[in-house]
């Protein structure tokens, strides 16, 4: 009498399927990285225009250069320029926070400082690099939106199809189907995705015993 796949075997096949599909997805994403980066660089100018932050970036840049050039000036002049830079920075920070909510930006990834909206917290610094920080943040968001748009195109369909096939295969592992049927089905699904998964004959014989 045929047996269902055991819990241990389900975990084994689920891990194997996930590994195979994740490798395939990473390989395809790697193929598109250069194209996405190129598109992102080309989109950056229109991206900042859409967000209407060019004047703000320029204001921060000018204020920052002005401050960094005269940071050794007398305290009164230095403090006045610091306030000017702080105000320009905080104005842009507020604007980007509004855009972040409006455009559903993912700001929870703190693996890189470029994923966070730059914030004024440098009252005691002598020189600043806020312009660079703002540009890095905007470049990362431009790339993020470009990437999302890219994978909605025909070229991105392959990854969506792989994700759906992967989900279908994993779901089958947790059904009440006969074990041999499950292994055959996930093998067929993987084959359609051009992923080779070999099912050892002993596994089939054991499930059929």
Secondary structure as UniProt FT lines:
FT   HELIX           7..51
FT   HELIX           54..69
FT   TURN            71..72
FT   HELIX           75..102
FT   TURN            103..104
FT   HELIX           113..115
FT   TURN            123..124
FT   HELIX           130..150
FT   TURN            151..152
FT   HELIX           154..156
FT   HELIX           157..173
FT   HELIX           179..192
FT   TURN            193..194
FT   HELIX           201..208
//
